[in-house]
Amino acid sequence: MDIDFPEVLAPLFEPYRIKALYGGRCSGKSWNIARALLIKGAEKPLRILCTREVQKSIKNSVHKLLCDQIQALGLGKFYTITQTEIRGVNGTEFLFNGLSDQTADSIKSFESVDICWIEEAQAVSKRSLEILTPTIRKEGSEIWVSMNPELDSDPAYTYFILEPQENSFILKMNYTENPWFNDTMEAERAHAERTMLKDEYENIWLGKCKPAVSGAIYAQEIAEAESRIRNVPYDPALKVHVVFDLGWNDKMSLILVQKQQSELRIIEAYEDSHKTLDWYSAELRKKNYNWGTVYLPHDGAHKDYKTGKSAQQIMQELGWTVQIVPNQPIESGIRLARMMFGRCYFDKDKTERLVACLRRYRRGIPQTTGEPGAPIHDEFSHLADAWRYVAVSVDLMTNETFGGSLKYRNLGTV
């Protein structure tokens, strides 16, 4: 086959466990991967899985892209196209599946795959990567990745780009590396550069990670806090206050805070699910910190029908000093949280998950109005809620043995 192919992508035809292409729009990442896979599938029988995080129908997959490239490469007689698969006369098969609905058991059907192509990898969850990557384990099997990164904390960006395994081919591709970049594409790019915000343009067209997701509530604040994300050691002279967002099926989130005059040191943050309060209490006690007050949200005072006790009662019986954060409007708490950022220092390693959640905590935007609405309740909102509770209770945090009582402050809406 006499086919033009960018020289920088020659390693796609060489043996690597991981082959990752990342960058901005019109770089030809997916286009070239599709061509390379079709060529390799024509050379010898391969089982190729094309996947992404969510695939509700074949229209959400790269099926159409592969079909277009089959015709462009003149392979129409070699490949048979169905609504769900693509098969070669030599036995090569392309399969299409989403990752979000897979389980550790269902994904075992992928064990015999020769090549797994993860498209739009920036959207793939940590859970999906953890069950997929060890499943693609056939001798000589490969994982191909294409993405336009969003945040540098995205699981796929961290796993494949920032911390790649040794046998990896990684290439950043932008429109400048696309030999087929034409005048029409250039007009679109130039218009975007003139009209988009700088961060948005650099992410979409240059593949540069953003400080926060589009529409993030704390986008500006977390960007300005970058210089204050560093090593923040525990100071035994200061009390450590623990702020909870309660959950069971949803995440239970904890933020550990030390206060030195107006400065706030966020020394740890983590979350888990299906763990009881006595378990969290025992884990905290292992740290042997100079403990201050435990702050619980308003539902911490509500008795559980199964135990007849509230979270407040349980923690008090376990020896903790407990206060309830007043129930107040979310928007008022968000405003307090925004005002608090400038005082905060975040431990780079022990609050990594909190920072990632604050970068992704965003509002819903209905298609009918296009106007930002209420904050979205998702996997990132639990630690973000705990962060809001920190802001509501921070003025009462003290390094004395006993704290004061909380006072409700309504700062209006954002």
C-alpha positions, 0 to 999 in steps of 0.5 A, a space after each residue: 500500500 502506497 499511503 502518505 503518512 506523517 514521519 513523526 507517526 512512524 512509531 505507530 507501526 513499531 512495538 510499544 505497549 502504550 502509544 499516546 497522541 495528545 494535543 489540540 484541534 485539527 492535529 489529525 490525531 484520531 484521523 491518523 490513528 484510524 488510518 494506522 489501525 486499518 493498515 495494520 489490520 490489513 497486514 495481519 489478523 487483529 482484534 481491535 477494541 475501540 472504546 471511550 468512557 460513554 458510548 450510548 450508541 454506535 454513533 458515539 464511537 469512531 465507527 464513522 471515522 473508520 468507515 470514512 478512512 476505509 474508503 479513503 484508503 481504497 480498502 472497501 473490498 477488504 473490510 466489511 462494515 456492519 452497524 456494530 462491527 468492521 471485519 477484514 477478510 483476513 479475520 481482523 475485527 474492530 469492536 466498539 464499546 463504552 467503559 462506564 458501564 463495564 464491570 470487572 467481570 464484563 470487561 474480561 471479554 476484552 482479554 484477547 484484544 490485540 490493540 485497544 484504542 481509547 478515544 477522547 481519553 481525557 473523559 475516562 474515569 480512574 475507575 475505568 482505567 483501573 479495570 481496563 488496563 490490566 485486562 488488555 494483557 495478551 502477549 504483545 498487546 497495545 493500548 493506543 490513546 488519543 486525547 485533547 487534555 482538559 486538566 493535568 489531573 485527569 486520570 488518563 493524562 496522569 497515567 499516560 502522559 505525566 507518568 508513562 511506563 517505560 515502553 511508551 510512545 508519546 507525542 504532542 500533536 497540534 495543527 502545526 504538525 498536521 501536513 493536511 491542515 488547510 486554509 479552511 481550518 486556518 480560518 477557523 483557528 484564527 477566528 478562535 484565537 481572536 474571539 476565545 479567552 486565552 485559556 480556552 483557546 490554548 486548551 482547544 487548539 494547542 492542547 494545553 491543560 486548563 487550570 479548571 474545567 469550563 464553567 468551574 465555580 472556583 476557576 479563577 480562585 484555584 488558578 490564583 492559588 497555584 503558587 500556594 499548592 506546595 509542601 504544607 507540613 503539620 505544625 504540632 503547635 496548632 490545632 487540627 480541625 476536621 470538617 466533614 461532608 457526610 455520606 454513605 453510598 455517596 462519598 464521605 469527605 474530610 478536610 483537615 485544617 490548621 489555622 495560624 492567625 489569618 492563614 489557613 493550612 489545608 494539610 490533608 483531604 480525602 474521601 471514601 464510602 461505605 465506612 462508619 464514623 467509628 472507622 473514620 475516628 480510628 483512622 484520624 486518631 492514628 495520626 496523633 495530631 493535636 486535635 481541635 474541633 470536628 465540624 459536621 453539616 446540619 444533617 449531622 444533628 439528625 438521628 439515624 433511624 437505624 442507630 437512634 443516634 446522630 453523627 454528632 452524638 456518635 463523634 462526641 461519644 468517641 471523644 471528639 469536640 463537635 460543632 454543627 455548621 449552620 444550614 445556610 444557602 449554598 450560594 452564600 457558602 460559595 461566596 464565603 469559600 471564594 473569599 477564603 481562597 487567598 488565605 489558604 495553602 494546600 499540601 501538594 500531595 495530601 490535598 491533591 484530590 481536593 484541588 482536583 475537585 475544586 477545579 471540576 466543581 461546576 454549575 449546570 447549564 441548561 440547553 434551554 437557557 444557556 445560563 449557569 444554574 445550580 452546582 452539579 451534584 457529581 463525584 467532585 461535589 462532595 469535597 467541594 461541599 466540605 470546602 464550603 463548610 470550611 469557609 462557613 466555620 473557619 472564623 470559629 476555628 481556634 487554637 484554644 482547647 474550646 471553640 466558640 459558637 457559630 454565627 450565621 452569615 448570609 452574604 447573599 447570592 453569587 
